[in-house]
Amino acid sequence: MAPEKKPTVVIAGAGYAGLAAARALAREKNVRVVLINKHAYHLLQFQLHEAAVNKIDMETLALPLSRVLPREVEFVKAQITGFDFKARLVHTDHGDFHYDRLIIALGSQPATFNIPGLNEHALMLKSLANARTIRGHLEMTLSLLKSATRSTPYPIVIGGGGITGVELATELAEGLQGLERQYDLDRRAIKVVLVEAASSVLPGFDQKTIGEAARVLRKLGVDVRTSTAIARVEADRVWLKPIGSDQAEEIITPTLIWTGGVRANALVLNSGLTLGERGAAVVDEYLRSLDYPEVSVVGDNAVVRDPRNGQVVIPCGQLAAQQGKYAAKQIDGDFKGAVVPPYLPHLDGLLISLGSYAGVGTVGPMWVRQLIARVMKIGAEVRYLFNIGGVSLVLARGLLLRHEVVAVMRWLRRTKRAGRKTEHKGQGNAVA
Ligand SMILES: Cc1cc2nc3c(=O)[nH]c(=O)nc-3n(C[C@H](O)[C@H](O)[C@H](O)COP(=O)(O)OP(=O)(O)OC[C@H]3O[C@@H](n4cnc5c(N)ncnc54)[C@H](O)[C@@H]3O)c2cc1C
């Protein structure tokens, strides 16, 4: 008797959601798992801004998929070009792949909101190639600045004061200190301008978190412009417009890094699936598309509602991985005829780094800030590495954290030294 053919689950995308789905499904003996991704690596996006400002090595963010995928998963390195949901096919530049169940986990891309010139002239921060371009651009700009005579500081404009914008602005402001030394520039030769259309940075966050982020940004000398929109961009200038005003301010700079929002991958936007916020696919309580129950959509590609309050959950890596894992479980349950309860999002907390020494956010019910928040964020990154690759990956990728550890050690030493000096002064005063 011929062996029974296993049903095929195709996973499109090996980011946070796709990798989690593949790893969970690999444990099931009764399915064939095919994972398609355009790169042979899994990108650790959380630290992309650190690579862009030359703080960590670019390569350490690209984890070879061969290192984190179980043997049972068939990996195909290919560019997905479209879907034929009726024929149950995924089209790629390496041929078509048939599926019984499909998980779409293709992530997001920058949303430019039809701002004139933004697409053409802004630097984006979404891929390794983007980070490399930013790094090259900054290096070139700083080396040219050395010979230029400017009466005003050179502005580096960041558009969008959400998590990515705030993390990048603080890293950049902190990193500039080193870069200025390296390029023999005066500290006042450069300034970081963070532009946000909402009335505060980190819109949607609680006041305490917003206040702490604003404090650190101020301390690092970032020029924060809230209630201000980017109105137009040209190759060598950016126009800022305060909300409600007709007057636009012109900033002469070729350096605009756009972190102002994301929308779903273009393949999802053009898929014909029912779309919602951010152009992402609306899913039911089992994370299946409304149009084809055999197609699950997860991560940044999906509009997922929390059934407890009806609100759309934020697109983030932590929930993407959770959704990928859930979709795998739901599909396996379907094959086995088991009932799997609906998806319930659970966010352990959200931490935002504010340079090497500070952070802010929540861990469970706890609100944390400063060094403790930064250390916890590093802890979350290590935990993720451990979950996908065990101790050996944590050790092998220790390089990723090298800079953070050195920075924290330096900070502790400085604090200790400052403490000792105060003590001496105190004693001196007592004698006097
Ligand atoms: C700088 C930065 C910092 C961030 N920091 C945090 C943070 O601290 N905490 C947090 O929770 N979230 C953070 N995020 C957001 C988080 O990275 C995303 O929410 C998360 O990556 C979404 O996971 P995903 O699986 O949906 O998509 P992704 O992780 O983006 O994965 C999509 C995958 O699909 C592949 N792909 C795309 N198109 C194709 C195609 N046509 N063919 C084949 N493969 C394709 C990509 O190569 C990629 O592997 C950050 C994002 C950025 C950019």
PDBQT file of the ligand as one rigid body, heavy atoms in Angstrom, charges set to zero:
ROOT
HETATM    1  C1  LIG A 501      14.081  49.212  13.684  1.00  0.00    +0.000 C 
HETATM    2  C2  LIG A 501      12.935  48.385  14.212  1.00  0.00    +0.000 A 
HETATM    3  C3  LIG A 501      12.862  48.120  15.574  1.00  0.00    +0.000 A 
HETATM    4  C4  LIG A 501      11.802  47.347  16.080  1.00  0.00    +0.000 A 
HETATM    5  N1  LIG A 501      11.768  47.094  17.419  1.00  0.00    +0.000 NA
HETATM    6  C5  LIG A 501      10.798  46.311  17.921  1.00  0.00    +0.000 A 
HETATM    7  C6  LIG A 501      10.776  45.968  19.307  1.00  0.00    +0.000 A 
HETATM    8  O1  LIG A 501      11.625  46.417  20.075  1.00  0.00    +0.000 OA
HETATM    9  N2  LIG A 501       9.793  45.157  19.766  1.00  0.00    +0.000 N 
HETATM   10  C7  LIG A 501       8.833  44.626  18.927  1.00  0.00    +0.000 A 
HETATM   11  O2  LIG A 501       7.985  43.841  19.378  1.00  0.00    +0.000 OA
HETATM   12  N3  LIG A 501       8.816  44.926  17.610  1.00  0.00    +0.000 NA
HETATM   13  C8  LIG A 501       9.770  45.739  17.092  1.00  0.00    +0.000 A 
HETATM   14  N4  LIG A 501       9.782  46.048  15.747  1.00  0.00    +0.000 N 
HETATM   15  C9  LIG A 501       8.676  45.550  14.898  1.00  0.00    +0.000 C 
HETATM   16  C10 LIG A 501       8.908  44.093  14.510  1.00  0.00    +0.000 C 
HETATM   17  O3  LIG A 501      10.187  43.947  13.950  1.00  0.00    +0.000 OA
HETATM   18  C11 LIG A 501       7.833  43.642  13.526  1.00  0.00    +0.000 C 
HETATM   19  O4  LIG A 501       6.573  43.867  14.096  1.00  0.00    +0.000 OA
HETATM   20  C12 LIG A 501       7.997  42.143  13.228  1.00  0.00    +0.000 C 
HETATM   21  O5  LIG A 501       9.201  41.931  12.520  1.00  0.00    +0.000 OA
HETATM   22  C13 LIG A 501       6.830  41.596  12.416  1.00  0.00    +0.000 C 
HETATM   23  O6  LIG A 501       7.029  40.241  12.208  1.00  0.00    +0.000 OA
HETATM   24  P1  LIG A 501       6.492  39.526  10.881  1.00  0.00    +0.000 P 
HETATM   25  O7  LIG A 501       6.846  38.111  10.996  1.00  0.00    +0.000 OA
HETATM   26  O8  LIG A 501       5.084  39.914  10.642  1.00  0.00    +0.000 OA
HETATM   27  O9  LIG A 501       7.325  40.198   9.697  1.00  0.00    +0.000 OA
HETATM   28  P2  LIG A 501       8.935  40.238   9.456  1.00  0.00    +0.000 P 
HETATM   29  O10 LIG A 501       9.667  39.915  10.703  1.00  0.00    +0.000 OA
HETATM   30  O11 LIG A 501       9.170  41.527   8.804  1.00  0.00    +0.000 OA
HETATM   31  O12 LIG A 501       9.130  39.032   8.439  1.00  0.00    +0.000 OA
HETATM   32  C14 LIG A 501       8.701  39.065   7.107  1.00  0.00    +0.000 C 
HETATM   33  C15 LIG A 501       9.533  38.066   6.321  1.00  0.00    +0.000 C 
HETATM   34  O13 LIG A 501       8.988  37.949   5.016  1.00  0.00    +0.000 OA
HETATM   35  C16 LIG A 501      10.045  37.960   4.068  1.00  0.00    +0.000 C 
HETATM   36  N5  LIG A 501       9.514  38.457   2.803  1.00  0.00    +0.000 N 
HETATM   37  C17 LIG A 501       8.941  39.656   2.567  1.00  0.00    +0.000 A 
HETATM   38  N6  LIG A 501       8.546  39.748   1.295  1.00  0.00    +0.000 NA
HETATM   39  C18 LIG A 501       8.882  38.574   0.702  1.00  0.00    +0.000 A 
HETATM   40  C19 LIG A 501       8.706  38.061  -0.610  1.00  0.00    +0.000 A 
HETATM   41  N7  LIG A 501       8.109  38.755  -1.583  1.00  0.00    +0.000 N 
HETATM   42  N8  LIG A 501       9.152  36.808  -0.863  1.00  0.00    +0.000 NA
HETATM   43  C20 LIG A 501       9.746  36.068   0.110  1.00  0.00    +0.000 A 
HETATM   44  N9  LIG A 501       9.932  36.513   1.362  1.00  0.00    +0.000 NA
HETATM   45  C21 LIG A 501       9.494  37.752   1.654  1.00  0.00    +0.000 A 
HETATM   46  C22 LIG A 501      11.086  38.875   4.699  1.00  0.00    +0.000 C 
HETATM   47  O14 LIG A 501      12.388  38.614   4.168  1.00  0.00    +0.000 OA
HETATM   48  C23 LIG A 501      10.982  38.487   6.162  1.00  0.00    +0.000 C 
HETATM   49  O15 LIG A 501      11.830  37.406   6.462  1.00  0.00    +0.000 OA
HETATM   50  C24 LIG A 501      10.803  46.821  15.205  1.00  0.00    +0.000 A 
HETATM   51  C25 LIG A 501      10.894  47.072  13.827  1.00  0.00    +0.000 A 
HETATM   52  C26 LIG A 501      11.939  47.849  13.325  1.00  0.00    +0.000 A 
HETATM   53  C27 LIG A 501      12.011  48.087  11.834  1.00  0.00    +0.000 C 
ENDROOT
TORSDOF 0
